[in-house]
Amino acid sequence: MTTPTFRLLPEWHPQDGVQLTWPRPDGDWQPLLTCIEATLERIVIAVTRFQRVLISVSDDATRTRLAATFHAYGVPEGQIVLCVAPIDDTWARDHGPITVADQHGQLELLDYTFTGWGGKFPAERDNQLTRRLADADVWLCPVSSRALVLEGGAIETDGNRTLLTTEACLLNPNRNPQLTRRDLEAQLEADLGVDRVLWLANGHLEGDDTDSHIDTLARFCDPSTIAYVRCDDPTDPHYPALQAMEQELQAFRQRNGEPYRLIPLPWPQACYAPDDGRRLPATYANFLIINGAVLVPTYGDPADVIALNALAVAFPEHTLIPIECSQVIRQHGSLHCLTMQLPQGTLAAHPTDKEPSCNVC
């Protein structure tokens, strides 16, 4: 019997829904809880126009409140699944499952080890969330655990066995120090079915706790198109690294030998945290592709319109939906970081005659 060959699904693959993890009332978001909840509500309302949303919450009171809130907003019944589970933080992109498909179209959720970006923050409860949701029969396909430390925001795929990532993250000794570059490539090839890895040696954002996740810098929009952050201000401290990253992207080639179509995204004005003055990682590359739409982070900046116009070129058949994320970056992430897409065939159906919900111990 031939062992199935798995393929990492691209973000534009048809989806069942989007996963969110709602902030705990006593968590890091507590000083900004009203603001971040308003942003998450906008994401839910936007996504449920096209597909379902799976929301993990920390307690029954939050589940009851959110069910009433979204009912009042007119979100259709059955479009939201609310699950009570122990959680640490909100970054579903990095503790959510990564979906692969075999040659027969059978899906599997890979549950990689999440350590809070190399041990920077508590992550034990988030690391267990995918398995807890499996125990609550949330998933339609099997879950397979992996010892490898890997976050969803660290990898991008063209859907055709090519992976795009950064050396600063995947080769960082705070993730898998026992593995060489070749070891990592072999593991990714075995798990995700990729047969080539495009490594970026340059590019970073100040205020980013992820050690240069690729989803803050450069993103596949389709198999031949990459949207990326470009800095045109020589006085900005990011300028040298992002110029070098642009040159790397220009040198990359598709399988047919052709260069990628590159779509530069503008650089918003510098944003700083009001409490400690630290620069915040505002980036337009942190967009989310869903069925028929692209949610785009905006920051109340003149460059917002330029970014939306650029992404309209990359996604001519999608509806672009701006989501104001000025408050999100105060916790050093953005829109894509808050979400994880759930490909078609991953999210179990729930009855429509009652509130879709689950309890996870």
LUMRO-914736 format. One line per field, with one value per residue: chain; z, y, x of N, C-alpha, C, O in turn. Coordinates in steps of 0.05 Angstrom, whole numbers. Layout:
<pts>
cadena <- [A|...];
n.c3 <- [Z|...];
n.c2 <- [Y|...];
n.c1 <- [X|...];
ca.c3 <- [Z|...];
ca.c2 <- [Y|...];
ca.c1 <- [X|...];
c.c3 <- [Z|...];
c.c2 <- [Y|...];
c.c1 <- [X|...];
o.c3 <- [Z|...];
o.c2 <- [Y|...];
o.c1 <- [X|...];
</pts>
This chain:
<pts>
cadena <- [A|A|A|A|A|A|A|A|A|A|A|A|A|A|A|A|A|A|A|A|A|A|A|A|A|A|A|A|A|A|A|A|A|A|A|A|A|A|A|A|A|A|A|A|A|A|A|A|A|A|A|A|A|A|A|A|A|A|A|A|A|A|A|A|A|A|A|A|A|A|A|A|A|A|A|A|A|A|A|A|A|A|A|A|A|A|A|A|A|A|A|A|A|A|A|A|A|A|A|A|A|A|A|A|A|A|A|A|A|A|A|A|A|A|A|A|A|A|A|A|A|A|A|A|A|A|A|A|A|A|A|A|A|A|A|A|A|A|A|A|A|A|A|A|A|A|A|A|A|A|A|A|A|A|A|A|A|A|A|A|A|A|A|A|A|A|A|A|A|A|A|A|A|A|A|A|A|A|A|A|A|A|A|A|A|A|A|A|A|A|A|A|A|A|A|A|A|A|A|A|A|A|A|A|A|A|A|A|A|A|A|A|A|A|A|A|A|A|A|A|A|A|A|A|A|A|A|A|A|A|A|A|A|A|A|A|A|A|A|A|A|A|A|A|A|A|A|A|A|A|A|A|A|A|A|A|A|A|A|A|A|A|A|A|A|A|A|A|A|A|A|A|A|A|A|A|A|A|A|A|A|A|A|A|A|A|A|A|A|A|A|A|A|A|A|A|A|A|A|A|A|A|A|A|A|A|A|A|A|A|A|A|A|A|A|A|A|A|A|A|A|A|A|A|A|A|A|A|A|A|A|A|A|A|A|A|A|A|A|A|A|A|A|A|A|A|A|A|A|A|A|A|A|A|A|A|A|A|A|A|A];
n.c3 <- [0|-18|15|32|-2|23|16|29|38|2|23|-6|-19|-21|36|99|144|190|242|307|369|426|468|536|594|635|611|571|539|571|586|538|524|507|459|427|426|396|346|334|331|284|248|252|234|182|160|167|128|86|103|158|227|276|344|400|469|536|579|603|609|573|525|525|524|474|438|443|427|373|351|358|322|275|252|215|239|257|233|268|312|379|428|493|525|557|549|527|496|438|387|338|288|300|339|318|277|221|156|114|52|23|-37|-50|-33|20|83|135|199|223|283|308|354|397|426|445|412|414|470|492|514|557|536|541|547|499|465|472|450|399|403|445|422|384|418|431|386|345|298|231|207|218|272|278|319|325|343|326|331|306|275|245|221|203|154|84|26|-44|-58|-92|-75|-61|-12|25|68|127|146|195|230|224|229|277|339|383|370|343|361|354|302|236|177|133|160|178|129|109|147|137|84|90|123|99|45|12|-38|-48|-17|-8|19|56|73|92|121|167|221|266|333|326|353|334|310|255|223|162|145|158|122|67|19|-13|-65|-106|-145|-175|-157|-112|-58|-23|30|21|33|20|43|56|106|143|193|176|122|96|104|83|30|14|21|-19|-65|-60|-68|-121|-145|-139|-171|-207|-218|-272|-288|-294|-267|-206|-204|-174|-124|-95|-29|7|56|118|159|215|274|343|409|460|514|523|481|442|375|333|297|243|185|118|94|125|111|103|67|46|28|-30|-13|13|73|96|134|163|182|194|162|109|72|71|31|-15|-5|-7|-61|-86|-70|-93|-146|-142|-126|-163|-168|-118|-62|-27|40|87|151|210|246|284|339|346|333|378|411|383|338|279|233|203|239|280|261|233|175|158|119|69|91|141|186|230|218|249|284|261|290|340|385|361|397|444|497|527|566];
n.c2 <- [-24|44|99|155|217|280|346|414|459|518|586|605|561|530|543|520|552|603|606|634|659|681|738|729|755|768|769|788|826|857|914|936|912|925|951|912|872|897|900|846|831|859|829|779|791|806|759|720|732|702|651|603|617|595|601|602|609|633|623|606|651|689|661|660|715|731|700|725|777|771|751|796|829|807|764|705|645|588|603|613|579|568|554|533|536|525|578|617|664|705|690|658|642|620|581|550|494|465|451|394|357|292|253|235|272|270|300|324|349|382|386|425|439|493|545|596|632|617|613|662|679|655|593|543|527|545|514|465|470|454|399|395|416|376|335|353|343|380|380|354|321|279|292|303|301|338|341|380|449|498|552|576|626|628|605|603|581|564|528|490|456|489|525|585|622|649|655|678|663|606|583|600|592|588|557|502|480|435|420|423|467|433|389|412|424|372|352|386|374|320|326|366|359|391|406|443|498|566|610|669|713|763|819|846|868|921|913|865|804|754|737|750|729|703|720|773|799|779|750|696|707|681|623|646|698|745|786|839|874|938|986|1052|1094|1120|1138|1108|1058|1006|1004|984|927|913|930|894|846|853|848|795|770|786|755|703|646|617|549|542|573|626|694|713|748|808|846|905|928|986|1027|1041|1101|1108|1075|1079|1051|1076|1071|1052|1072|1038|1017|995|937|951|928|916|867|830|807|771|716|694|656|685|736|785|803|862|891|956|1022|1073|1108|1147|1112|1069|1068|1062|1011|980|988|964|910|900|893|845|811|807|784|782|808|864|877|925|924|956|960|985|981|927|920|940|899|875|844|829|829|779|748|739|701|636|601|550|498|471|417|409|429|408|396|430|426|467|483|499|536|534|504|485|449|446|410];
n.c1 <- [17|12|40|1|10|15|-11|0|-52|-70|-87|-129|-159|-224|-266|-292|-298|-274|-227|-228|-200|-226|-212|-192|-225|-190|-140|-82|-104|-137|-134|-150|-197|-250|-241|-213|-251|-291|-265|-259|-312|-326|-296|-321|-374|-363|-339|-380|-416|-400|-383|-376|-358|-315|-310|-270|-280|-268|-302|-369|-402|-382|-392|-448|-460|-436|-466|-516|-502|-486|-532|-565|-539|-556|-531|-534|-567|-531|-484|-444|-401|-394|-347|-330|-269|-205|-159|-102|-88|-103|-85|-100|-79|-30|-35|-74|-98|-61|-77|-75|-81|-92|-76|-126|-160|-172|-173|-129|-115|-60|-29|14|68|61|95|89|117|173|178|167|119|64|35|13|-42|-64|-34|-57|-107|-128|-131|-167|-213|-221|-236|-286|-314|-312|-283|-284|-249|-191|-143|-74|-19|42|111|145|161|121|89|28|31|82|91|79|43|40|3|20|61|103|138|140|181|215|284|296|255|241|292|308|340|306|263|267|320|352|351|376|377|368|346|298|274|267|230|186|176|159|114|81|82|113|161|199|231|227|269|271|321|322|286|242|198|195|175|150|135|144|191|197|152|127|78|74|103|108|64|31|-15|-39|-18|23|33|58|46|77|112|137|186|198|225|285|302|278|286|274|286|336|334|284|289|329|300|262|294|309|259|250|288|270|241|187|163|164|206|195|194|161|99|101|71|76|64|43|78|56|51|96|76|66|69|27|41|95|124|143|154|102|79|54|25|6|8|-16|-66|-129|-152|-214|-274|-291|-278|-231|-203|-176|-125|-129|-105|-121|-92|-62|-41|-75|-114|-82|-61|-108|-122|-79|-84|-132|-118|-90|-130|-177|-228|-249|-285|-263|-252|-243|-213|-208|-149|-118|-119|-107|-53|-29|-20|18|7|-33|-89|-90|-61|-98|-132|-150|-157|-205|-205|-251|-287|-265|-292|-341|-411|-467|-529|-582|-625|-616|-574|-509|-459|-407|-377|-314|-271];
ca.c3 <- [0|-20|35|19|-4|32|4|44|23|2|37|-24|-22|-9|65|116|163|201|271|324|397|439|491|563|608|652|596|563|526|590|584|511|518|492|432|412|421|374|322|329|322|256|233|252|217|154|151|166|102|66|114|187|245|301|365|427|490|561|599|594|608|547|504|525|515|446|424|443|412|344|344|355|297|252|241|211|256|246|222|289|331|403|445|517|528|569|528|537|482|416|361|326|266|308|354|303|261|193|141|90|38|8|-65|-53|-22|48|99|162|214|237|308|315|381|400|451|450|396|426|499|501|529|564|513|545|541|470|451|475|442|376|413|461|403|373|438|431|360|328|272|214|198|241|281|282|334|316|363|315|338|281|276|219|209|194|128|62|4|-69|-64|-111|-62|-55|14|29|97|134|162|222|246|225|237|303|359|403|361|341|360|348|274|216|156|118|177|177|102|108|162|123|61|99|134|83|17|-4|-49|-49|3|-14|44|57|93|101|126|195|230|294|349|319|372|322|297|226|210|134|140|163|102|39|19|-39|-71|-124|-148|-188|-148|-84|-47|-3|42|10|46|2|58|64|133|161|200|161|94|85|105|64|3|9|17|-46|-84|-58|-81|-150|-155|-138|-196|-207|-228|-301|-292|-296|-241|-195|-206|-148|-118|-71|-11|18|83|134|177|239|296|368|432|477|541|525|458|424|349|329|271|224|159|101|85|144|102|105|44|52|4|-44|-2|27|94|95|158|158|206|195|150|81|56|71|4|-33|-1|-17|-90|-95|-66|-113|-170|-136|-122|-178|-165|-90|-48|-7|64|106|180|225|264|300|366|345|333|404|423|366|316|263|226|196|263|296|247|219|157|161|92|65|100|167|208|231|216|274|279|258|306|367|385|358|419|455|522|526|593];
ca.c2 <- [0|68|119|180|241|302|373|437|474|547|600|609|536|534|541|517|574|616|602|657|654|706|745|726|781|774|764|810|846|869|943|943|891|935|957|887|858|911|892|818|831|867|807|758|800|805|731|704|737|683|624|602|625|579|619|591|629|622|617|605|678|701|648|670|743|733|690|746|800|766|749|823|840|795|742|682|622|567|614|615|557|578|532|541|520|540|592|637|689|707|688|632|635|606|557|535|472|469|430|382|338|271|253|228|294|267|321|319|373|378|402|430|449|522|552|625|644|612|615|690|683|630|582|515|523|548|491|442|477|439|372|398|419|350|320|364|336|404|375|334|304|272|310|289|318|340|352|403|475|512|569|580|651|626|592|609|562|569|506|472|444|508|538|610|626|665|643|689|649|577|574|612|571|586|540|474|483|410|414|440|475|410|374|425|420|344|350|400|357|297|333|384|352|411|396|464|519|592|622|697|718|790|828|844|891|927|908|838|784|727|732|753|712|710|733|801|809|771|731|687|714|659|609|662|725|750|814|841|900|953|1011|1071|1116|1113|1145|1089|1037|982|1007|966|899|909|931|868|826|857|837|766|763|789|733|677|637|596|524|544|591|654|707|717|774|819|869|919|941|1010|1027|1062|1117|1093|1074|1074|1044|1100|1067|1050|1084|1018|1017|974|924|956|917|909|840|812|804|744|707|676|650|707|762|788|822|876|909|985|1035|1102|1120|1152|1089|1048|1067|1051|983|968|988|944|883|896|882|817|795|821|771|781|833|873|888|936|920|975|944|1002|970|900|921|947|873|866|827|843|815|751|734|732|682|613|590|522|489|456|389|408|438|391|410|431|430|496|489|508|551|517|509|461|453|432|409];
ca.c1 <- [0|28|34|-11|26|-1|-5|-10|-72|-66|-108|-152|-175|-251|-265|-316|-300|-250|-225|-220|-199|-235|-194|-201|-229|-167|-116|-65|-121|-155|-137|-161|-216|-273|-231|-207|-276|-305|-251|-266|-340|-327|-286|-342|-396|-353|-335|-405|-429|-390|-378|-379|-337|-311|-299|-264|-282|-256|-323|-397|-413|-374|-406|-476|-460|-430|-489|-536|-491|-486|-560|-574|-527|-568|-515|-552|-564|-514|-459|-424|-398|-381|-337|-316|-244|-183|-143|-83|-88|-121|-71|-108|-61|-6|-42|-94|-88|-52|-92|-64|-99|-77|-83|-154|-176|-177|-160|-118|-107|-35|-29|42|73|61|109|89|139|199|178|164|94|51|22|6|-70|-68|-22|-75|-134|-137|-139|-192|-235|-226|-251|-313|-326|-314|-270|-296|-227|-173|-121|-49|0|70|129|158|150|115|65|16|40|110|93|60|45|27|-15|33|84|124|135|155|184|239|305|296|236|244|319|314|346|285|242|276|349|366|347|389|360|360|328|272|262|258|205|165|170|144|88|65|84|127|186|219|227|238|277|278|342|319|259|231|183|199|151|139|145|144|216|194|133|124|52|76|122|103|42|20|-43|-45|7|44|33|65|44|98|116|160|192|211|236|312|308|265|305|268|292|356|325|261|300|343|279|250|313|306|234|254|305|256|229|166|172|169|228|187|193|135|86|104|54|86|45|55|88|42|67|103|57|81|52|25|51|124|136|154|142|83|82|32|32|-17|11|-30|-93|-140|-167|-236|-290|-302|-270|-205|-204|-151|-122|-124|-94|-127|-69|-67|-33|-96|-127|-63|-60|-132|-121|-59|-95|-153|-105|-83|-154|-198|-254|-257|-294|-243|-266|-224|-218|-191|-133|-100|-117|-96|-24|-19|-11|40|-2|-54|-114|-85|-52|-120|-150|-140|-177|-212|-213|-275|-284|-252|-309|-365|-437|-482|-557|-590|-649|-608|-548|-485|-441|-395|-361|-289|-260];
c.c3 <- [0|2|22|20|3|18|22|27|24|15|20|-30|-9|20|77|134|170|231|285|353|412|463|518|577|625|638|589|550|546|588|558|504|501|463|416|407|398|347|315|320|293|238|230|233|188|144|149|143|82|77|145|201|270|321|391|447|517|582|588|591|582|524|502|515|485|429|421|425|382|334|340|330|272|239|238|230|242|234|243|307|355|421|469|521|542|547|542|523|456|389|349|303|275|327|340|287|233|177|116|78|24|-21|-71|-43|7|65|125|174|229|260|317|343|380|427|457|437|409|456|509|519|536|541|517|538|511|455|452|461|419|385|430|443|389|392|439|404|342|300|257|205|221|247|287|295|323|339|353|324|312|285|248|205|197|166|109|40|-21|-76|-83|-101|-59|-29|14|59|101|151|191|241|247|233|264|324|381|394|361|339|351|318|256|195|140|133|175|150|99|123|149|98|68|108|114|53|0|-15|-56|-29|-6|12|40|80|105|105|155|200|259|309|344|338|360|309|266|214|181|129|148|140|73|38|-10|-42|-90|-130|-161|-178|-118|-78|-24|7|30|25|27|16|68|93|153|167|186|133|83|83|85|35|-4|5|-10|-67|-84|-73|-112|-161|-155|-165|-191|-219|-258|-308|-294|-268|-232|-202|-178|-145|-93|-55|3|47|98|151|203|261|321|391|451|505|542|501|438|397|345|300|252|196|144|90|102|137|104|81|53|26|-8|-33|9|48|97|120|149|184|208|183|121|62|55|43|-17|-30|-12|-48|-100|-92|-85|-139|-166|-134|-136|-176|-136|-81|-27|16|83|135|195|247|280|328|367|347|360|420|403|346|299|255|220|221|281|286|237|201|161|134|92|72|127|190|207|229|244|267|278|275|334|364|382|380|428|481|520|554|592];
c.c2 <- [25|88|144|203|265|328|394|453|504|561|604|584|541|527|535|542|586|612|627|646|680|713|739|753|789|770|790|833|863|899|953|925|901|940|931|871|870|903|863|815|839|844|785|766|799|776|716|712|715|654|626|612|607|597|603|613|616|614|618|633|692|688|658|699|746|722|711|770|795|761|777|837|828|774|717|659|601|577|616|590|568|555|544|523|538|552|610|664|686|699|661|623|617|582|540|513|480|445|421|363|317|271|245|250|291|287|311|346|367|397|404|441|480|529|582|639|642|617|644|694|656|619|554|510|526|524|466|446|460|411|374|401|393|333|328|359|361|397|352|314|298|293|294|308|316|353|377|429|491|527|574|605|650|615|601|588|572|548|485|462|463|522|564|616|644|650|652|674|619|567|586|590|569|569|510|474|458|404|434|449|451|392|385|421|391|340|363|385|333|304|347|378|372|398|419|486|544|606|652|701|746|797|824|869|896|923|881|818|757|719|730|731|722|725|763|815|803|748|722|696|694|645|625|690|727|780|816|870|913|979|1029|1094|1108|1120|1126|1066|1010|981|987|937|894|912|905|846|829|845|806|756|765|766|706|671|616|570|525|563|620|667|709|745|786|844|882|931|965|1007|1049|1078|1102|1097|1066|1069|1068|1096|1067|1061|1064|1020|992|963|927|947|910|881|820|810|775|738|688|670|676|734|761|810|835|894|937|998|1064|1118|1126|1129|1067|1045|1055|1021|968|966|967|916|878|885|852|799|808|809|769|809|840|886|899|931|937|960|960|992|943|901|930|922|859|844|843|823|785|735|725|709|658|602|560|512|472|427|386|413|422|408|409|435|460|503|497|522|532|522|483|469|435|433|412];
c.c1 <- [17|20|24|9|9|8|-17|-29|-67|-90|-133|-168|-203|-252|-293|-320|-273|-250|-215|-218|-204|-218|-208|-205|-205|-140|-101|-81|-138|-157|-150|-184|-239|-265|-227|-233|-292|-292|-259|-295|-342|-317|-308|-365|-388|-351|-361|-422|-422|-387|-381|-354|-337|-297|-295|-265|-274|-277|-351|-410|-407|-389|-435|-478|-455|-453|-511|-527|-494|-515|-572|-563|-539|-552|-533|-546|-548|-488|-437|-425|-382|-373|-323|-292|-223|-165|-123|-86|-104|-110|-76|-91|-39|-11|-63|-81|-80|-63|-77|-85|-82|-87|-112|-172|-183|-161|-150|-109|-81|-33|0|44|76|73|109|112|166|200|175|140|81|34|11|-24|-76|-56|-40|-103|-144|-146|-165|-216|-242|-242|-280|-327|-330|-303|-284|-275|-208|-152|-97|-29|28|87|143|145|146|89|55|25|68|113|72|64|31|6|-5|60|108|118|151|156|209|259|303|277|243|271|327|319|325|262|250|306|365|366|363|369|350|341|300|259|252|232|182|156|152|116|69|66|98|153|206|211|241|244|283|298|338|290|251|214|189|173|139|152|150|171|212|177|129|99|52|92|115|83|36|-9|-55|-19|30|48|40|62|63|100|140|162|209|225|264|319|295|284|299|278|312|346|303|270|314|322|267|268|312|281|236|271|292|243|207|178|178|192|221|189|164|125|87|86|63|63|58|63|73|61|73|83|72|61|51|38|82|139|148|140|125|84|58|41|7|-15|-5|-59|-102|-157|-189|-252|-301|-295|-242|-209|-177|-148|-116|-117|-101|-105|-75|-59|-54|-108|-108|-61|-84|-132|-101|-70|-119|-142|-98|-107|-178|-226|-263|-268|-273|-258|-245|-233|-198|-176|-113|-97|-104|-66|-12|-11|8|32|-21|-75|-109|-76|-75|-137|-135|-162|-180|-222|-238|-271|-271|-271|-335|-390|-450|-511|-564|-614|-642|-581|-525|-465|-429|-381|-337|-277|-230];
o.c3 <- [16|6|3|39|-12|10|29|5|46|19|30|-45|11|29|66|138|158|244|275|361|409|478|521|572|630|651|600|551|537|588|557|480|482|445|393|386|382|327|292|303|278|217|208|217|171|122|130|138|63|61|156|190|283|316|402|443|520|601|566|573|570|505|480|499|472|408|400|411|367|311|321|318|250|216|258|237|218|227|236|315|351|428|467|522|540|528|565|536|453|369|348|298|260|329|350|283|221|185|100|92|14|-28|-93|-43|18|60|137|160|245|257|332|354|364|447|472|449|415|466|532|536|523|527|498|526|500|434|435|461|419|375|428|449|383|384|447|399|327|280|270|195|241|229|300|285|313|351|369|324|298|296|229|181|184|155|117|36|-19|-96|-89|-116|-56|-24|4|73|82|167|209|265|268|244|273|325|397|410|379|318|343|309|262|196|134|122|173|149|88|114|148|91|54|102|113|38|-25|-2|-67|-25|-11|27|23|103|125|96|165|185|275|298|356|339|374|298|253|196|176|111|144|138|57|54|-28|-23|-90|-121|-158|-190|-102|-92|-8|-7|29|30|18|3|87|105|177|150|185|120|63|62|72|18|-27|-12|-23|-86|-104|-87|-126|-185|-168|-180|-172|-228|-268|-332|-295|-248|-247|-205|-160|-163|-71|-67|9|60|92|156|211|266|320|392|456|518|559|499|419|396|354|282|247|185|155|78|95|155|107|74|67|5|4|-44|14|41|99|126|130|206|223|192|108|41|38|33|-34|-50|-24|-60|-120|-110|-91|-153|-184|-140|-124|-181|-131|-93|-11|11|95|141|193|264|290|341|387|362|364|440|405|338|303|267|232|223|295|300|232|211|167|127|112|61|136|212|188|238|260|247|292|276|351|343|400|382|422|485|513|565|613];
o.c2 <- [27|93|154|207|270|331|393|461|514|549|606|585|554|508|543|551|580|615|641|627|699|695|744|771|812|769|811|856|881|910|975|923|888|934|930|859|856|899|858|799|827|839|774|750|791|770|700|698|711|635|647|616|604|607|592|634|592|600|629|638|705|702|664|705|761|733|714|781|812|767|782|854|837|767|709|654|597|560|621|581|576|538|562|499|562|538|619|684|666|701|644|599|600|565|519|512|498|422|437|354|323|287|249|248|308|289|292|363|349|422|388|451|491|521|592|657|661|624|649|712|636|635|542|489|510|516|449|428|451|401|356|390|387|319|313|370|362|408|333|292|312|309|273|330|295|372|394|431|496|517|576|606|669|616|607|579|587|550|466|460|454|531|564|615|653|633|636|673|608|545|583|571|550|566|495|468|460|386|458|440|449|380|371|414|387|326|352|384|327|290|341|390|371|381|414|492|544|614|659|695|752|783|802|888|877|929|874|815|738|697|712|717|746|741|776|839|822|730|738|692|690|655|617|706|712|797|798|889|901|993|1021|1112|1093|1109|1128|1057|993|960|974|924|873|899|896|828|809|833|794|737|749|760|688|689|600|570|510|568|637|654|707|764|774|862|871|943|964|988|1072|1070|1085|1119|1049|1080|1080|1116|1080|1061|1073|1023|970|978|908|956|899|871|797|811|757|754|669|679|688|755|740|832|821|910|942|987|1079|1141|1111|1126|1049|1023|1040|1006|947|947|954|899|855|870|836|776|817|823|756|830|823|905|883|934|933|947|949|994|936|886|927|924|835|828|867|802|768|711|705|699|658|596|546|518|460|414|364|403|422|431|391|447|476|526|501|520|515|545|461|492|412|454|411];
o.c1 <- [36|-4|36|24|-11|31|-40|-22|-61|-111|-155|-188|-204|-239|-313|-342|-253|-271|-197|-231|-188|-211|-232|-189|-200|-119|-107|-73|-152|-179|-160|-191|-248|-280|-235|-235|-304|-306|-265|-301|-358|-327|-312|-374|-404|-361|-364|-443|-437|-389|-387|-333|-358|-275|-314|-253|-275|-271|-355|-426|-423|-397|-445|-496|-469|-460|-523|-543|-504|-521|-587|-576|-534|-557|-545|-523|-550|-471|-414|-446|-359|-390|-307|-294|-224|-157|-127|-88|-118|-124|-58|-88|-30|6|-70|-57|-91|-58|-67|-103|-60|-104|-121|-197|-197|-137|-160|-98|-80|-35|10|25|91|63|126|124|180|221|181|141|87|21|2|-30|-91|-67|-38|-119|-167|-166|-182|-237|-265|-260|-298|-348|-349|-314|-293|-281|-209|-144|-98|-23|36|79|152|120|165|70|70|28|77|135|49|87|11|-7|-18|79|131|95|174|136|221|251|308|281|248|274|350|303|325|243|242|317|387|379|363|346|326|323|280|235|230|214|159|133|133|97|46|51|96|165|227|187|265|225|299|293|351|272|252|216|188|151|119|176|158|173|222|185|128|97|31|93|115|85|36|-25|-79|2|53|63|29|73|66|92|162|143|230|235|267|338|300|298|317|279|307|350|302|258|311|326|261|259|314|282|225|268|300|236|209|201|196|197|239|185|145|141|74|87|59|44|82|57|76|84|57|73|89|39|72|45|93|163|162|115|132|89|44|61|-12|-34|-8|-76|-86|-175|-183|-243|-320|-304|-231|-216|-157|-166|-101|-123|-87|-100|-90|-70|-52|-111|-116|-59|-82|-141|-106|-66|-125|-156|-101|-106|-197|-246|-284|-260|-266|-274|-230|-256|-174|-188|-93|-76|-91|-53|12|4|13|49|-24|-78|-122|-83|-72|-154|-111|-184|-161|-245|-246|-253|-266|-266|-350|-390|-445|-517|-551|-622|-660|-568|-521|-455|-438|-373|-339|-272|-217];
</pts>
